[in-house]
Amino acid sequence: MRVLDSPRMEILRLRFIAGDQPDLPLDVGMHRIGQLPGGGIGRIDGDPIAMLCVDRRGVWLTVGEGRRGVHVNGRPVQRLAMLRRGDTLHIEGAELRLLGGAPVRRPGVGELATPADAAAGLHIVLRAIGGRHHGRSFTLDRPRLVGSHAEADIHIDDPAFAERHARVELVGGEVLLRDLGSADGSIVNGESVRDALLQPGDQVVFDAYHRFVVEAPLGGGSREQALPEVELPLDEDALPRRRPWPLPWLLLTALLIAGLLSLLLLYGAD
């Protein structure tokens, strides 16, 4: 997520939803999470309940051997899970949220979508990963209204939810989340925002548990560079041996037999 006119932040941290513990920064490397000596959950050096591995691929959650009670977005994790910013973790009763950099709130902008945006929007989707729309994908070839209104593209069936909560659309080649006057805004990567520019991989949550991920072609849809062909070394010993063609030997044998028969017939005639 990039809140309008602010740089994209890559700093990751774990926020404790309850209690007075400060956010736990997550640098590149392995972080062991478990019971603290004085109670509560935090980073430890001993036997962990779960481990968080942060590298260039993302954030990976590994559950400790024989451990139970680890959930991501309400679903139990038995062994391994890949995390996104905005995911909620429950570890031994403690609730944590994986966050990126703290966004700077900015007012919305007034750009309009173009026909080129609509064409590009066929390849950019909001994929639902939780809630009523789980498994569905919404392309951004046109603006998508989010709300409790019956004609909303992403319908949130909750009377307390605004009829016109927000709109997600493609503007100038970027995915824009526009607030339409909601009470609390939307949750992007675990932070409450209103107008924001979304990036591929960002997680957007409406009404607490309707979760969506922005998906787009790599490199803005540009064609990937073709990989060169690699000539494999030739290992003659590994190649199957070709059997000699038996037909010449058969012909030679047949000619010899025919010659012998001819001689026998010739001598027999004398």
N, C-alpha and C positions, 0 to 999 in steps of 0.2 A: 504494500500500500504506500502511496505517496500522497499525503494531504496536500491540497492545492498550494503550489508555489513553495513547497518545502522539499528538501532533499530526502531521498529514500534512505532510511536507517537500516543498518544490518546488525545492530547490537541486540543480542538475545538475553532474556532474563526470565526467571520463574517468579511469579507473584503469588504470595500466600493470601488467599481470599479472606480467610478469617485469622484473627490474631494480629499481633503487632510486629511480626518479623519483617525485616526489610527485604526488598526484592533480591533474589539470588542471581548474580550475573553468570552467564554461561559462555565462557571463552571456548575456543577450539580445544578439543581434548575430551577426556572421560571424566564424568562427574558421578560420584557414588552418593546415592540418596538413601537415607535410612533414619532410624530413631536416634535422636540426640540424647546424650546422658541426662540432661535436665528435663526431657520430655519434648514432644513435638517432632517434626520432620525437618531435615536439613542435610547439608553436605557432610559426609563422614569419611573416615579412613578405613573403617572396619568392614564387616560383612554387610553389603547393601541390600535393601529391599528392591531397588531398581537402579539401573545405571543409564545415564544420558550421554550419548556419544555425539559430539558436535564436530562435523567436518564439512568439506566442500559439497558433499551430497545432500546435507541437511541435518536433521536431528533424529537420532534413533534411540528408542526406549527399549531396554532389555530388562526383563524381569528376572530377579535373582532366583537361583535354583531352589525349588520347593516353596517359593513365596506365592501368596495369594492376596487378593484385595487390591490389585492394581487395575484401574479403569481409565480409559481415554474416551472422553465425550459420552460417558455413561456405559461404555461397553467394556467387558473384562478383557484383559490382555494376558494371555497365557505365557508367551515367551518374548515376542519381538513386535514392535510397531514403529512406523515412521510418523513423526509428529510434524504438524504445521503450526505456524504462528497463529495463536487464537485458540488452540486446543486446550481443553480442560482436563486436568489429571486428578484422579483421586488415589492417594497412596496411604493405606492404613488409616482411612477416615479423614485425612487432611486433603483439602481442595487447593489445587494450584493451577495457574494458567500460564502458558507459554506466550511471551510477548516479544515484540520487536522494539524498536526505538520509540520513545514517547512522541506522538505526533503533535505538531503545532497546528491548532485549528485556524482555518482561513475561511473567508466568505466564499460563496460559490461564484461561478463565472457564467457568462451568457452565450458562449459559442453554440453554434447550431451544427447538427450532423449534416454530412454531405452524402451524395450517392456513392462516392468511393468508400465512405465509412460503412454504408449498408452492405456493399459487396464484401468488404473485409470482415464484417461482422458475422458472415456465414461460418467463419473458421474460428471465431472466438465465442466461447460458451461459458455460462454459469452452470456448473455441475453440482447437483444437490447431493450432499453426503450425510445428511441427517434431517429428520423431520418428515413432514407429510410428503414432500416431493422427492424423497430419497430415491436415487437412481435415475432421475430425469435430468435432461440437459436443455438449457434455454440458449439458443443462439442470439447474438446481438445484431442481427441484420435489421432490427428495428428496436426502438426504445422499449424496455420492459418495465411495466408498472408493478410495484410491490405494494400490497395492501390488502385490506379485508373486503374491498369492493368486489362484487361478483364478477366483474369484467377484468379484474387485475390479472396480468400475465402470471405473476407469482402470487397466488391467492393464499393469504394467511387467515385461516378460519378461526378468528378470535374477535368477538365483539369489542373488546377493549383495544384492539389494534387499529390504527388509523386506516381509514378507507384508502387514502392516498399517502402512503408512508414515505416511499422513495421511488426514484426512477434510476435504472441502470441503462446506460447507452454508450455508444461509441462516438467520440467527438475528436476530430483531428487525429485519428488513429490511436487514441487512448481511451481506456474504459473509465467512464465517469459515473460516480455514484452521487446523485443529487438528492438532497433531502427536500421533501415537499411539505414540511411543517409538522413533522412528527414530534412527539413529546420528548423522547429520549435519544433520538438519532439511531444509528445502526452501529453494530460492533464489527470492526475490521481488525483482524489479527489480535483480538482481545482488547482493543481500545474503542471507546465510544467516539464516533465521529459523525459528521453530517455530510458535507461535500468533500469528496476525496477522489483522487486518481488511483485506480486499482491496477496492480501489476499481476502478471501470470503467477499463480501459486498463492495469491492472497485469499484468505478465508473471510467470508462475510456471514454474519449471523443476524437473523431477524427474529424478534420475539423469543429470544433466549435459546431456542433449540433448532430452528430452521437454518441449517448450515449449507453454505455454497462455496465452491472453489472456482476461481477464475482460471480458465484453461485457454491457451493460445498457442499457435505454432511457434517453434523456436526461431529466434532471430527475426521476429516480426513477420514471419511467413516467407522469408527469403529462401531461395533454393539452396539446399545444402551442397557443399562442394563434393564432387564425386571422388571417392577414394581410388588411388591408382592401383592397377592390377599388380600383384606380386608374383614373380616367377619362382615357383618352388624348385628347390634343388632336385636333380634327377638321381635317384638311388636305384641303380640297375639291379642290385641284389634284392630290392623290395618288390620289383616288378614280377608279375607272373611269367614263367617261362612259356614261350610259344612252342607248342608241339609241332614237330615236322609234319608237313602235309603228306598223308599216306598214299595219295593217288599215283605218283610216279612209280613207287615200288610195286603197286598193284599192276600197273601197266607193264612194267618190266617182267614181273612174274608171269602175267598172262601171255606175253610174247614168247617167253621161254617155253611155257607149256605148249603153246601153239606150234612152236618150232619142233619140239619133241614129237608131238602128235603127227606133224607132217612127215618127219623122218620115219616114224613107225609105219605110217600108211604107205610111204614110198617103198620101204624094204618089204612090207607085207605084200605089195603088189608084185614084186619081183619073185 
